[in-house]
Amino acid sequence: MNKRAYLLGALTLSLLTLSDGFAQKKGKPVYTFPLGIESYTYRNWFPKNVEATLDTIKALGFTEYEGGAPRGIAPEEFKKMLDQRGIKLVATGAGYESIVKDPEAVVKNAKALGASYVMVAWIPHQKGNFTLENAKKAVEDFNRVGKVLADNGLTLCYHNHGFEFQPYQNGTLFDYMVQNTDPRYVSFEMDILWAQHGGADPVQLLKKYGNRWKLMHLKDLKKGIKGDLTGGTPPENDVVLGDGQLDMPAILKEAKKAGIKHYFIEDESNKEDVQVRQSIAYLKNLRE
């Protein structure tokens, strides 16, 4: 990653946007929120050059960010770097074990970053066998640590990863978790790819649980891929928004009705530099 690559990237996005502009746009834009990026998208970039990676993120038009400070950089310093580029860190992540063991430390880190939300993206369990006992423990832990966060002005969000859609009674273990967590202390972030991969319907989940959803990961699953309950899929199955299985217009419309205001593009492919630009162009040109 260097200045030449950064400038080339900015020029590419400009040309994409310009070419799209020549096409006649009819109707209202479907996506009307700030552009957000999930830091995992640039997991291979940050270790090489943090400043240049942030410059690229800025050049692409992102003004919201989900993630933590890269290794070796203090959270306060990273916040300054984002501030200098007009980027707001909305949400940061925390490991399940870390937040259960020391929620106060998680609060301190989140506040140093300027975050409003803390996201947990995984519940420890035997792969492919998420059980009722796992869900019950998560509910108990999330209610407890969620109150600590709420008392400090932060919102805990659990990020689905697909394995939670294990059948249970008349629904799934995800339903059990939503219905048994205290809405005052526990909210949710929908990862639409992992919802689809786990056999759920993102639109129906949005309708069912409304404002329990606070954040969303925007990503798309390659057509023809059959999901499962492992919470994993190869990176090549992560495709440009609008090119995969998910009904992006319907999801975005329902997400707006549910009141979600923060959306983060997350590209887990190994072609993130190209795909992120194409996903941005897709969102900008999507019309009702």
PyMOL commands that set and color helices and strands:
alter all, ss='L'
color gray80, all
select helices_A, chain A and resi 3-22+39-42+50-59+75-84+96-101+103-113+132-151+163-165+173-180+192-197+202-212+235-237+248-258+272-285
alter helices_A, ss='H'
color red, helices_A
select strands_A, chain A and resi 36-38+64-66+88-93+117-120+155-159+167-168+171-172+186-191+213-218+220-221+238-239+262-265
alter strands_A, ss='S'
color yellow, strands_A
deselect
rebuild
show_as cartoon
